[in-house]
Amino acid sequence: MSDFFVTYHHLFNVFLIGSGYGLSQWIVMRAGVFSVATAGLASLGAYTAAILTTKLGWPYPLSLLAGTLMGTLGGFLLAVPLARLRGVFQAIATLAFVQVVVAIGLYADSLTGGAVGLNAIPTLVGTKETLLALVVVVYLMSAVNATRLGRAFEAIRQDEAVASSLGVSVTFHQALAFALSGAIAGLFGGLEAFQTYTLFPNTFGFPLIIAALSYVVLGGRRSVTGPIIGTAILLILPEISRPLADYRNALYGLILMLVIAYMPRGIYDTAVLYLRRRRLAASSSQEARQ
Protein backbone atom coordinates (compact mmCIF):
# COMPACT_ATOMS: atom_id res chain seq x y z
CA MET A 1 0.00 0.00 0.00
CA SER A 2 2.82 2.37 0.88
CA ASP A 3 4.56 1.57 -2.43
CA PHE A 4 1.33 2.36 -4.29
CA PHE A 5 1.04 5.72 -2.51
CA VAL A 6 4.67 6.61 -3.24
CA THR A 7 4.26 5.62 -6.89
CA TYR A 8 1.10 7.63 -7.51
CA HIS A 9 1.53 10.44 -4.97
CA HIS A 10 2.55 12.99 -7.62
CA LEU A 11 -0.30 11.91 -9.91
CA PHE A 12 -2.77 12.44 -7.07
CA ASN A 13 -1.45 15.97 -6.50
CA VAL A 14 -1.82 16.66 -10.22
CA PHE A 15 -5.39 15.37 -10.00
CA LEU A 16 -6.18 17.73 -7.12
CA ILE A 17 -4.76 20.76 -8.95
CA GLY A 18 -6.46 19.75 -12.20
CA SER A 19 -9.79 19.37 -10.41
CA GLY A 20 -9.41 22.93 -9.12
CA TYR A 21 -8.79 24.22 -12.63
CA GLY A 22 -11.75 22.18 -13.87
CA LEU A 23 -14.04 23.79 -11.28
CA SER A 24 -12.75 27.22 -12.26
CA GLN A 25 -13.70 26.46 -15.86
CA TRP A 26 -17.00 24.90 -14.77
CA ILE A 27 -18.38 27.91 -12.89
CA VAL A 28 -18.19 30.27 -15.88
CA MET A 29 -19.70 27.68 -18.22
CA ARG A 30 -22.43 27.16 -15.61
CA ALA A 31 -23.32 30.82 -16.09
CA GLY A 32 -23.46 30.50 -19.87
CA VAL A 33 -20.07 32.11 -20.59
CA PHE A 34 -17.83 30.56 -23.25
CA SER A 35 -14.57 31.45 -21.51
CA VAL A 36 -11.12 29.86 -21.71
CA ALA A 37 -9.53 32.32 -19.28
CA THR A 38 -8.80 29.79 -16.52
CA ALA A 39 -5.19 29.33 -17.62
CA GLY A 40 -4.48 33.09 -17.54
CA LEU A 41 -6.18 33.55 -14.17
CA ALA A 42 -4.22 30.60 -12.74
CA SER A 43 -1.02 32.20 -14.02
CA LEU A 44 -1.84 35.44 -12.20
CA GLY A 45 -2.40 33.55 -8.95
CA ALA A 46 0.69 31.37 -9.33
CA TYR A 47 3.12 34.18 -10.13
CA THR A 48 1.66 36.50 -7.50
CA ALA A 49 2.03 33.90 -4.76
CA ALA A 50 5.51 32.80 -5.89
CA ILE A 51 6.91 36.33 -6.29
CA LEU A 52 5.61 37.52 -2.92
CA THR A 53 7.22 34.59 -1.13
CA THR A 54 10.52 34.27 -3.04
CA LYS A 55 11.29 37.98 -3.49
CA LEU A 56 9.49 39.70 -0.62
CA GLY A 57 9.59 36.95 1.97
CA TRP A 58 5.84 36.76 2.63
CA PRO A 59 4.59 33.68 4.51
CA TYR A 60 2.92 31.29 2.09
CA PRO A 61 -0.64 31.54 3.53
CA LEU A 62 -0.64 35.30 2.85
CA SER A 63 0.89 34.72 -0.58
CA LEU A 64 -1.84 32.19 -1.40
CA LEU A 65 -4.48 34.67 -0.26
CA ALA A 66 -2.90 37.38 -2.42
CA GLY A 67 -2.82 35.00 -5.41
CA THR A 68 -6.49 34.18 -4.88
CA LEU A 69 -7.38 37.88 -4.68
CA MET A 70 -5.32 38.61 -7.81
CA GLY A 71 -7.18 35.91 -9.71
CA THR A 72 -10.51 37.27 -8.42
CA LEU A 73 -9.61 40.80 -9.50
CA GLY A 74 -8.41 39.56 -12.90
CA GLY A 75 -11.66 37.66 -13.45
CA PHE A 76 -13.82 40.60 -12.43
CA LEU A 77 -11.93 43.08 -14.62
CA LEU A 78 -12.04 40.65 -17.54
CA ALA A 79 -15.83 40.43 -17.21
CA VAL A 80 -16.24 44.16 -17.92
CA PRO A 81 -15.24 44.17 -21.63
CA LEU A 82 -16.77 40.70 -22.12
CA ALA A 83 -20.21 41.90 -21.03
CA ARG A 84 -20.94 42.99 -24.61
CA LEU A 85 -19.69 39.76 -26.23
CA ARG A 86 -21.37 36.40 -26.66
CA GLY A 87 -20.47 32.91 -27.80
CA VAL A 88 -17.34 32.40 -29.85
CA PHE A 89 -16.38 36.08 -29.44
CA GLN A 90 -16.09 35.51 -25.69
CA ALA A 91 -13.83 32.52 -26.33
CA ILE A 92 -11.58 34.52 -28.67
CA ALA A 93 -11.36 37.44 -26.24
CA THR A 94 -10.46 35.20 -23.28
CA LEU A 95 -7.94 33.32 -25.42
CA ALA A 96 -6.34 36.69 -26.20
CA PHE A 97 -6.26 37.44 -22.47
CA VAL A 98 -4.37 34.20 -21.81
CA GLN A 99 -1.87 35.01 -24.55
CA VAL A 100 -1.30 38.47 -23.07
CA VAL A 101 -0.63 36.98 -19.63
CA VAL A 102 1.80 34.45 -21.15
CA ALA A 103 3.59 37.25 -23.05
CA ILE A 104 3.95 39.30 -19.85
CA GLY A 105 5.41 36.25 -18.13
CA LEU A 106 7.91 35.78 -20.96
CA TYR A 107 9.09 39.38 -21.28
CA ALA A 108 8.97 40.68 -17.70
CA ASP A 109 12.29 38.94 -16.99
CA SER A 110 13.19 40.87 -13.86
CA LEU A 111 9.93 39.91 -12.18
CA THR A 112 8.95 36.50 -13.60
CA GLY A 113 12.28 35.10 -14.78
CA GLY A 114 11.09 35.12 -18.38
CA ALA A 115 11.55 31.98 -20.47
CA VAL A 116 14.10 30.65 -17.97
CA GLY A 117 11.34 30.51 -15.38
CA LEU A 118 10.91 31.67 -11.81
CA ASN A 119 13.13 29.26 -9.89
CA ALA A 120 13.87 28.23 -6.31
CA ILE A 121 10.24 28.42 -5.20
CA PRO A 122 10.09 26.64 -1.83
CA THR A 123 7.91 23.53 -1.60
CA LEU A 124 5.55 24.72 1.12
CA VAL A 125 2.31 22.99 0.14
CA GLY A 126 1.61 19.26 0.22
CA THR A 127 -1.22 16.87 -0.50
CA LYS A 128 -3.11 17.65 2.71
CA GLU A 129 -3.33 21.38 2.04
CA THR A 130 -4.30 20.87 -1.61
CA LEU A 131 -6.94 18.29 -0.71
CA LEU A 132 -8.36 20.60 1.96
CA ALA A 133 -8.55 23.45 -0.56
CA LEU A 134 -10.38 21.22 -3.06
CA VAL A 135 -12.86 19.98 -0.43
CA VAL A 136 -13.64 23.57 0.62
CA VAL A 137 -14.10 24.70 -3.00
CA VAL A 138 -16.33 21.70 -3.82
CA TYR A 139 -18.46 22.43 -0.76
CA LEU A 140 -18.80 26.12 -1.63
CA MET A 141 -19.61 25.42 -5.29
CA SER A 142 -22.18 22.80 -4.26
CA ALA A 143 -23.76 25.34 -1.93
CA VAL A 144 -23.81 27.95 -4.73
CA ASN A 145 -25.33 25.40 -7.12
CA ALA A 146 -28.20 24.71 -4.72
CA THR A 147 -29.09 28.35 -4.06
CA ARG A 148 -30.92 31.05 -5.95
CA LEU A 149 -27.57 32.10 -7.43
CA GLY A 150 -27.10 28.65 -8.95
CA ARG A 151 -30.62 28.73 -10.40
CA ALA A 152 -29.87 32.16 -11.90
CA PHE A 153 -26.71 30.75 -13.51
CA GLU A 154 -28.74 27.86 -14.95
CA ALA A 155 -31.41 30.21 -16.31
CA ILE A 156 -28.77 32.37 -18.01
CA ARG A 157 -27.06 29.29 -19.46
CA GLN A 158 -30.28 28.03 -20.97
CA ASP A 159 -31.65 31.32 -22.33
CA GLU A 160 -30.41 34.82 -21.51
CA ALA A 161 -33.55 36.51 -22.87
CA VAL A 162 -35.84 34.44 -20.64
CA ALA A 163 -33.55 34.98 -17.64
CA SER A 164 -33.64 38.75 -18.20
CA SER A 165 -37.43 38.69 -18.46
CA LEU A 166 -37.50 36.98 -15.05
CA GLY A 167 -35.48 39.82 -13.50
CA VAL A 168 -32.07 38.12 -13.54
CA SER A 169 -29.21 40.53 -14.24
CA VAL A 170 -27.13 38.71 -16.86
CA THR A 171 -24.19 41.14 -16.64
CA PHE A 172 -23.98 41.00 -12.84
CA HIS A 173 -24.21 37.22 -12.60
CA GLN A 174 -21.68 36.61 -15.35
CA ALA A 175 -19.27 39.07 -13.71
CA LEU A 176 -19.75 37.20 -10.44
CA ALA A 177 -19.07 33.90 -12.21
CA PHE A 178 -15.84 35.33 -13.63
CA ALA A 179 -14.79 36.53 -10.17
CA LEU A 180 -15.46 33.09 -8.67
CA SER A 181 -13.60 31.44 -11.53
CA GLY A 182 -10.65 33.77 -10.98
CA ALA A 183 -10.61 33.09 -7.24
CA ILE A 184 -10.53 29.31 -7.76
CA ALA A 185 -7.93 29.49 -10.54
CA GLY A 186 -5.78 31.91 -8.54
CA LEU A 187 -5.90 29.69 -5.45
CA PHE A 188 -4.93 26.50 -7.28
CA GLY A 189 -2.34 28.37 -9.34
CA GLY A 190 -0.71 29.43 -6.07
CA LEU A 191 -0.93 25.87 -4.73
CA GLU A 192 0.76 24.58 -7.88
CA ALA A 193 3.50 27.21 -7.56
CA PHE A 194 4.39 25.96 -4.08
CA GLN A 195 4.63 22.37 -5.31
CA THR A 196 6.61 22.63 -8.54
CA TYR A 197 9.80 24.56 -7.55
CA THR A 198 9.82 26.36 -10.94
CA LEU A 199 7.19 28.32 -12.89
CA PHE A 200 7.29 28.75 -16.66
CA PRO A 201 4.92 31.08 -18.54
CA ASN A 202 4.03 28.40 -21.09
CA THR A 203 2.81 26.13 -18.29
CA PHE A 204 -0.31 28.30 -18.30
CA GLY A 205 -0.71 28.42 -22.05
CA PHE A 206 -2.66 26.45 -24.64
CA PRO A 207 -2.23 22.95 -23.10
CA LEU A 208 -3.88 24.08 -19.85
CA ILE A 209 -6.70 25.77 -21.82
CA ILE A 210 -7.47 22.47 -23.57
CA ALA A 211 -7.10 20.45 -20.37
CA ALA A 212 -9.49 22.62 -18.32
CA LEU A 213 -12.10 22.56 -21.09
CA SER A 214 -11.73 18.82 -21.52
CA TYR A 215 -12.28 18.17 -17.81
CA VAL A 216 -15.66 19.91 -17.97
CA VAL A 217 -16.78 18.62 -21.37
CA LEU A 218 -15.85 15.03 -20.51
CA GLY A 219 -17.24 14.98 -16.97
CA GLY A 220 -20.24 17.26 -17.33
CA ARG A 221 -21.09 20.88 -16.68
CA ARG A 222 -24.33 20.62 -14.69
CA SER A 223 -22.99 19.21 -11.43
CA VAL A 224 -19.90 20.02 -9.36
CA THR A 225 -18.83 16.38 -9.54
CA GLY A 226 -18.60 16.42 -13.35
CA PRO A 227 -15.27 18.28 -13.73
CA ILE A 228 -13.69 16.13 -11.00
CA ILE A 229 -14.75 12.92 -12.78
CA GLY A 230 -13.47 14.34 -16.08
CA THR A 231 -10.11 15.18 -14.49
CA ALA A 232 -9.78 11.69 -13.03
CA ILE A 233 -10.55 10.02 -16.37
CA LEU A 234 -8.08 12.11 -18.36
CA LEU A 235 -5.32 11.56 -15.79
CA ILE A 236 -5.92 7.81 -15.48
CA LEU A 237 -6.01 7.29 -19.26
CA PRO A 238 -2.22 7.71 -19.72
CA GLU A 239 -1.63 4.97 -17.16
CA ILE A 240 -4.12 2.63 -18.84
CA SER A 241 -3.02 3.41 -22.40
CA ARG A 242 0.73 3.01 -21.97
CA PRO A 243 0.84 0.27 -24.65
CA LEU A 244 -0.77 2.83 -26.99
CA ALA A 245 1.60 5.66 -26.06
CA ASP A 246 2.27 6.56 -29.70
CA TYR A 247 -1.47 7.05 -30.27
CA ARG A 248 -2.34 8.69 -26.95
CA ASN A 249 -3.34 12.10 -28.37
CA ALA A 250 -5.49 10.42 -31.00
CA LEU A 251 -7.13 8.37 -28.24
CA TYR A 252 -7.90 11.54 -26.25
CA GLY A 253 -9.41 13.20 -29.29
CA LEU A 254 -11.50 10.14 -30.13
CA ILE A 255 -12.87 9.89 -26.59
CA LEU A 256 -13.81 13.58 -26.53
CA MET A 257 -15.48 13.32 -29.96
CA LEU A 258 -17.53 10.30 -28.83
CA VAL A 259 -18.57 12.03 -25.60
CA ILE A 260 -19.57 15.23 -27.41
CA ALA A 261 -21.51 13.28 -30.05
CA TYR A 262 -23.25 10.70 -27.87
CA MET A 263 -23.10 12.12 -24.34
CA PRO A 264 -23.27 15.91 -24.75
CA ARG A 265 -24.09 16.30 -21.06
CA GLY A 266 -20.80 14.63 -20.11
CA ILE A 267 -20.15 11.18 -18.67
CA TYR A 268 -21.19 11.87 -15.08
CA ASP A 269 -24.28 13.97 -15.86
CA THR A 270 -25.42 11.43 -18.47
CA ALA A 271 -25.04 8.59 -15.96
CA VAL A 272 -27.01 10.52 -13.32
CA LEU A 273 -29.81 11.27 -15.81
CA TYR A 274 -29.93 7.63 -16.93
CA LEU A 275 -30.17 6.32 -13.35
CA ARG A 276 -32.83 8.90 -12.53
CA ARG A 277 -34.95 7.83 -15.51
CA ARG A 278 -34.51 4.17 -14.57
CA ARG A 279 -35.65 4.94 -11.03
CA LEU A 280 -38.69 6.87 -12.27
CA ALA A 281 -39.58 4.10 -14.72
CA ALA A 282 -39.30 1.48 -11.98
CA SER A 283 -41.42 3.59 -9.65
CA SER A 284 -44.09 4.12 -12.32
CA SER A 285 -44.13 0.39 -13.11
CA GLN A 286 -44.55 -0.48 -9.43
CA GLU A 287 -47.43 2.00 -9.07
CA ALA A 288 -49.13 0.56 -12.16
CA ARG A 289 -48.96 -2.95 -10.69
CA GLN A 290 -50.57 -1.75 -7.48
C-alpha positions in Angstrom: 0.0 0.0 0.0 2.8 2.4 0.9 4.6 1.6 -2.4 1.3 2.4 -4.3 1.0 5.7 -2.5 4.7 6.6 -3.2 4.3 5.6 -6.9 1.1 7.6 -7.5 1.5 10.4 -5.0 2.6 13.0 -7.6 -0.3 11.9 -9.9 -2.8 12.4 -7.1 -1.5 16.0 -6.5 -1.8 16.7 -10.2 -5.4 15.4 -10.0 -6.2 17.7 -7.1 -4.8 20.8 -9.0 -6.5 19.7 -12.2 -9.8 19.4 -10.4 -9.4 22.9 -9.1 -8.8 24.2 -12.6 -11.7 22.2 -13.9 -14.0 23.8 -11.3 -12.8 27.2 -12.3 -13.7 26.5 -15.9 -17.0 24.9 -14.8 -18.4 27.9 -12.9 -18.2 30.3 -15.9 -19.7 27.7 -18.2 -22.4 27.2 -15.6 -23.3 30.8 -16.1 -23.5 30.5 -19.9 -20.1 32.1 -20.6 -17.8 30.6 -23.3 -14.6 31.4 -21.5 -11.1 29.9 -21.7 -9.5 32.3 -19.3 -8.8 29.8 -16.5 -5.2 29.3 -17.6 -4.5 33.1 -17.5 -6.2 33.5 -14.2 -4.2 30.6 -12.7 -1.0 32.2 -14.0 -1.8 35.4 -12.2 -2.4 33.5 -9.0 0.7 31.4 -9.3 3.1 34.2 -10.1 1.7 36.5 -7.5 2.0 33.9 -4.8 5.5 32.8 -5.9 6.9 36.3 -6.3 5.6 37.5 -2.9 7.2 34.6 -1.1 10.5 34.3 -3.0 11.3 38.0 -3.5 9.5 39.7 -0.6 9.6 36.9 2.0 5.8 36.8 2.6 4.6 33.7 4.5 2.9 31.3 2.1 -0.6 31.5 3.5 -0.6 35.3 2.9 0.9 34.7 -0.6 -1.8 32.2 -1.4 -4.5 34.7 -0.3 -2.9 37.4 -2.4 -2.8 35.0 -5.4 -6.5 34.2 -4.9 -7.4 37.9 -4.7 -5.3 38.6 -7.8 -7.2 35.9 -9.7 -10.5 37.3 -8.4 -9.6 40.8 -9.5 -8.4 39.6 -12.9 -11.7 37.7 -13.5 -13.8 40.6 -12.4 -11.9 43.1 -14.6 -12.0 40.6 -17.5 -15.8 40.4 -17.2 -16.2 44.2 -17.9 -15.2 44.2 -21.6 -16.8 40.7 -22.1 -20.2 41.9 -21.0 -20.9 43.0 -24.6 -19.7 39.8 -26.2 -21.4 36.4 -26.7 -20.5 32.9 -27.8 -17.3 32.4 -29.9 -16.4 36.1 -29.4 -16.1 35.5 -25.7 -13.8 32.5 -26.3 -11.6 34.5 -28.7 -11.4 37.4 -26.2 -10.5 35.2 -23.3 -7.9 33.3 -25.4 -6.3 36.7 -26.2 -6.3 37.4 -22.5 -4.4 34.2 -21.8 -1.9 35.0 -24.6 -1.3 38.5 -23.1 -0.6 37.0 -19.6 1.8 34.4 -21.1 3.6 37.2 -23.0 4.0 39.3 -19.9 5.4 36.3 -18.1 7.9 35.8 -21.0 9.1 39.4 -21.3 9.0 40.7 -17.7 12.3 38.9 -17.0 13.2 40.9 -13.9 9.9 39.9 -12.2 9.0 36.5 -13.6 12.3 35.1 -14.8 11.1 35.1 -18.4 11.5 32.0 -20.5 14.1 30.6 -18.0 11.3 30.5 -15.4 10.9 31.7 -11.8 13.1 29.3 -9.9 13.9 28.2 -6.3 10.2 28.4 -5.2 10.1 26.6 -1.8 7.9 23.5 -1.6 5.5 24.7 1.1 2.3 23.0 0.1 1.6 19.3 0.2 -1.2 16.9 -0.5 -3.1 17.7 2.7 -3.3 21.4 2.0 -4.3 20.9 -1.6 -6.9 18.3 -0.7 -8.4 20.6 2.0 -8.6 23.4 -0.6 -10.4 21.2 -3.1 -12.9 20.0 -0.4 -13.6 23.6 0.6 -14.1 24.7 -3.0 -16.3 21.7 -3.8 -18.5 22.4 -0.8 -18.8 26.1 -1.6 -19.6 25.4 -5.3 -22.2 22.8 -4.3 -23.8 25.3 -1.9 -23.8 27.9 -4.7 -25.3 25.4 -7.1 -28.2 24.7 -4.7 -29.1 28.3 -4.1 -30.9 31.0 -6.0 -27.6 32.1 -7.4 -27.1 28.6 -9.0 -30.6 28.7 -10.4 -29.9 32.2 -11.9 -26.7 30.7 -13.5 -28.7 27.9 -14.9 -31.4 30.2 -16.3 -28.8 32.4 -18.0 -27.1 29.3 -19.5 -30.3 28.0 -21.0 -31.7 31.3 -22.3 -30.4 34.8 -21.5 -33.6 36.5 -22.9 -35.8 34.4 -20.6 -33.5 35.0 -17.6 -33.6 38.7 -18.2 -37.4 38.7 -18.5 -37.5 37.0 -15.0 -35.5 39.8 -13.5 -32.1 38.1 -13.5 -29.2 40.5 -14.2 -27.1 38.7 -16.9 -24.2 41.1 -16.6 -24.0 41.0 -12.8 -24.2 37.2 -12.6 -21.7 36.6 -15.3 -19.3 39.1 -13.7 -19.8 37.2 -10.4 -19.1 33.9 -12.2 -15.8 35.3 -13.6 -14.8 36.5 -10.2 -15.5 33.1 -8.7 -13.6 31.4 -11.5 -10.6 33.8 -11.0 -10.6 33.1 -7.2 -10.5 29.3 -7.8 -7.9 29.5 -10.5 -5.8 31.9 -8.5 -5.9 29.7 -5.5 -4.9 26.5 -7.3 -2.3 28.4 -9.3 -0.7 29.4 -6.1 -0.9 25.9 -4.7 0.8 24.6 -7.9 3.5 27.2 -7.6 4.4 26.0 -4.1 4.6 22.4 -5.3 6.6 22.6 -8.5 9.8 24.6 -7.6 9.8 26.4 -10.9 7.2 28.3 -12.9 7.3 28.7 -16.7 4.9 31.1 -18.5 4.0 28.4 -21.1 2.8 26.1 -18.3 -0.3 28.3 -18.3 -0.7 28.4 -22.1 -2.7 26.4 -24.6 -2.2 23.0 -23.1 -3.9 24.1 -19.9 -6.7 25.8 -21.8 -7.5 22.5 -23.6 -7.1 20.5 -20.4 -9.5 22.6 -18.3 -12.1 22.6 -21.1 -11.7 18.8 -21.5 -12.3 18.2 -17.8 -15.7 19.9 -18.0 -16.8 18.6 -21.4 -15.9 15.0 -20.5 -17.2 15.0 -17.0 -20.2 17.3 -17.3 -21.1 20.9 -16.7 -24.3 20.6 -14.7 -23.0 19.2 -11.4 -19.9 20.0 -9.4 -18.8 16.4 -9.5 -18.6 16.4 -13.4 -15.3 18.3 -13.7 -13.7 16.1 -11.0 -14.8 12.9 -12.8 -13.5 14.3 -16.1 -10.1 15.2 -14.5 -9.8 11.7 -13.0 -10.6 10.0 -16.4 -8.1 12.1 -18.4 -5.3 11.6 -15.8 -5.9 7.8 -15.5 -6.0 7.3 -19.3 -2.2 7.7 -19.7 -1.6 5.0 -17.2 -4.1 2.6 -18.8 -3.0 3.4 -22.4 0.7 3.0 -22.0 0.8 0.3 -24.7 -0.8 2.8 -27.0 1.6 5.7 -26.1 2.3 6.6 -29.7 -1.5 7.1 -30.3 -2.3 8.7 -26.9 -3.3 12.1 -28.4 -5.5 10.4 -31.0 -7.1 8.4 -28.2 -7.9 11.5 -26.2 -9.4 13.2 -29.3 -11.5 10.1 -30.1 -12.9 9.9 -26.6 -13.8 13.6 -26.5 -15.5 13.3 -30.0 -17.5 10.3 -28.8 -18.6 12.0 -25.6 -19.6 15.2 -27.4 -21.5 13.3 -30.1 -23.2 10.7 -27.9 -23.1 12.1 -24.3 -23.3 15.9 -24.7 -24.1 16.3 -21.1 -20.8 14.6 -20.1 -20.2 11.2 -18.7 -21.2 11.9 -15.1 -24.3 14.0 -15.9 -25.4 11.4 -18.5 -25.0 8.6 -16.0 -27.0 10.5 -13.3 -29.8 11.3 -15.8 -29.9 7.6 -16.9 -30.2 6.3 -13.3 -32.8 8.9 -12.5 -34.9 7.8 -15.5 -34.5 4.2 -14.6 -35.7 4.9 -11.0 -38.7 6.9 -12.3 -39.6 4.1 -14.7 -39.3 1.5 -12.0 -41.4 3.6 -9.6 -44.1 4.1 -12.3 -44.1 0.4 -13.1 -44.6 -0.5 -9.4 -47.4 2.0 -9.1 -49.1 0.6 -12.2 -49.0 -3.0 -10.7 -50.6 -1.7 -7.5 
